[in-house]
Amino acid sequence: MSQRELSAAAGVPIPTLARIESGATGDPRLSTLTRLASAAGFRLLICDDHAGFVLKPTTRWESSRRDYGGRRLPAHLDPETVPEVFRHWWTRRRGQYTFTRRRDYRDLERARRLIEVVRTIADDDQD
């Protein structure tokens, strides 16, 4: 794919693409790199070298979690869907998402999810 074709497909000006290729732009924007990778048929992933796994990219659905007042839920509190058991009374008042304020519980849940990811990767490596 030529610079001109990639530029047209990604919607990035040719001079910007040339600066990125030559290294003249030392720190290109993430949005620009994402558009270029997508136009070339690739996607950017964030990898944790120490733990050895790829972090799941955020989807539009995850970034648009809001309550009924239109406010975004705090991302640092790990928004999640309300469990089915509580949904009949919770969603009428607050919306379909919730989060845990207790830091100790959140940290345990994050550790549990991380262990599941590491186990999955270890199982894949053994196969």
C-alpha positions, -999 to +999 in steps of 0.1 A: +000+000+000+014+034-010+015+064+012-012+080-009-035+050-006-029+047+032-034+084+036-067+084+018-080+053+036-071+066+070-080+102+065-045+113+075-027+140+055+003+127+034+028+150+051+018+137+085+022+101+073+056+110+058+068+126+091+057+095+111+075+072+086+107+092+086+107+096+124+105+134+123+074+131+145+088+117+176+054+111+194+025+107+170-010+108+184-026+076+194-057+084+174-036+089+143-018+056+148-051+038+154-066+052+121-034+042+102-034+007+116-071+002+110-068+015+074-039-010+068-060-039+082-044-040+116-053-029+152-032-016+180-030-037+212-016-029+246+006-056+260+018-061+296+054-075+292+057-084+328+025-104+331+026-116+295-009-108+283-027-085+260-051-060+275-086-060+261-093-028+242-122-007+254-153-009+232-177+019+225-202+001+247-179+002+277-170+038+273-207+049+271-219+035+304-241+061+319-268+064+346-303+077+339-291+112+346-268+109+316-236+110+338-208+087+329-199+062+356-164+065+370-141+043+350-117+038+380-145+021+399-150-007+373-185-001+360-204-034+356-239-045+346-263-049+375-268-086+384-301-101+372-313-107+408-313-070+416-323-057+382-361-055+389-357-027+415-322-013+407-327-002+371-358+018+378-338+041+401-303+041+389-298+026+354-285-007+343-249-003+355-233-001+389-199-001+406-184-010+439-171+017+461-153-006+485-116-005+475-107-038+492-135-056+473-126-040+440-089-049+444-098-085+452-121-087+421-093-072+399-068-097+412-093-126+406-098-114+370-060-111+365-055-146+377-081-159+353-064-141+324-030-155+334-044-191+337-060-188+303-027-177+288-009-205+306-034-230+293-030-217+258+008-220+261+006-256+271-015-265+241 
